[in-house]
Amino acid sequence: MSNFILTGTPGSGKTAILRQLEIHGYAVVEEAATDVIALHHALGHREPWRDPDFIDRIVDLQRKRQLTVGPMIHRTTFFDRSPVCTLALSRHLSLAAPRPLLDEIDRVLTDHVYERTVFFVRSQGFVQATAARRISLEDSHVFEQIHEDTYRSLGFELIAVAPDRLPARVAVVEDVVEGLRRKS
């Protein structure tokens, strides 16, 4: 079983890539932050990212999803973000990383939950606003750099998925996965 992280700045096209990978037969585990935001919007809370426990909620949902699917899946799985992304988000929001987040990062690194090769989907040069995505293009570029620096600081190898047509972006991911499979 190989667990790969697919990440990138908001609006980079991650979700489209993940949907195509899912259609190609790969398992996909959904992003937690967007779901935490959507739930709190549904409960009438307009800016859940301002709550002191926002990061903890994301970490909790990420961990539950990872632990739930981990033992059940015996094939290549793509995770839409990871706790490392949550650390980058806390840095972007100028929040101290809470202990549960640091513990979760330690756990996933120690237990080798994810492959060290991470697919980093690059910005397409625009951001489509949604209820959960309220970031400007300029801020998304800042976040992209924080995100990249955070992964590199923890020793991950980033594979850039450049802006291109969807089939070409998916092919980059599948070609790297196939190459890694042949090496092992």
Summary of the structure (lengths in Angstrom):
residues: 184
radius of gyration: 15.7
end to end distance: 11.7
largest distance: 49.9
contacts: 547
relative contact order: 0.22
helix: 54%
strand: 12%
